[in-house]
């Protein structure tokens, strides 16, 4: 909106407004807008949540030290989503379809999380949506994103190829091209792509959700991950950088830089209140929404493989749960970790909560820096 007003309309009369054509400039403004919007609205939301007695339920089987957190206002993810969407609408060029896909994914997965959180709050116990229903909604949303991307591919604005780190020549496509020319086999031809995208988005969304178990842990890692995606989105949409780094350039990803900048700023703003000891929790509305948006942006900028490193701690947390459940079922009750997800394991062996958070942040930063380093190692 402001981009259209300040650049498209007024720059012809006020020449300094021409600076708003630069993506980097608008990304900086979007980040700051998201940061200050989140900080400004935080106290109001916390008070409203307390008035309506929307507090966190703590499972009895969880760490005993967490029982004191019961009743802390939750569903703060609503604040995060607002603080991402508003700056994006203000500072991004909204004629770019990728921006709307990213916003749609954020809101769709946030809504699923909202339904889950609302069910928990109204029932006053840790029972939200059933696992099957939640996965059904998540896969439905992910398949919707896949369908939009197939439409974009048909219009020549999206590629189904995957970029592989360290090998700039090997870019396999997830579409079985010969099958697309027959309407009877089209679904089979696009099935690998739809399945891949859905698994990436749903797994990442749930991975962020599982990581959100300590004060500031998940949102701090989101600052790092969103910051890394901001760099990747900008590089992929920049003519000279994409050529220098030998990336598959797509100018449509440039405006995703503004969205990622908003996500970084909003995460920092929420960390202001979510840092230990937390005044508010993001709830599933925040964790599922952020995880879904993170994955969809990675798909849009063709960095699905690097997402394994950018969100490395999220992935490890999710894998620890998978391994724990698998071991319990297949090895007749034997566990690998003292408690899953992984951060609870370190709590059980005596690490302080603040130390776990700081060390996981460091690990996330190292993994994100490694992911960025691979841009030149191709």
Secondary structure as GFF3:
##gff-version 3
##sequence-region A 1 378
A	DSSP	alpha_helix	2	3	.	.	.	ID=ss1
A	DSSP	pi_helix	4	9	.	.	.	ID=ss2
A	DSSP	three_ten_helix	15	21	.	.	.	ID=ss3
A	DSSP	alpha_helix	23	51	.	.	.	ID=ss4
A	DSSP	three_ten_helix	64	69	.	.	.	ID=ss5
A	DSSP	alpha_helix	77	91	.	.	.	ID=ss6
A	DSSP	alpha_helix	97	123	.	.	.	ID=ss7
A	DSSP	alpha_helix	131	154	.	.	.	ID=ss8
A	DSSP	three_ten_helix	177	181	.	.	.	ID=ss9
A	DSSP	alpha_helix	186	211	.	.	.	ID=ss10
A	DSSP	alpha_helix	217	237	.	.	.	ID=ss11
A	DSSP	alpha_helix	239	244	.	.	.	ID=ss12
A	DSSP	three_ten_helix	251	253	.	.	.	ID=ss13
A	DSSP	alpha_helix	256	274	.	.	.	ID=ss14
A	DSSP	alpha_helix	283	300	.	.	.	ID=ss15
A	DSSP	alpha_helix	307	310	.	.	.	ID=ss16
A	DSSP	alpha_helix	312	330	.	.	.	ID=ss17
A	DSSP	alpha_helix	342	348	.	.	.	ID=ss18
A	DSSP	alpha_helix	353	373	.	.	.	ID=ss19
###
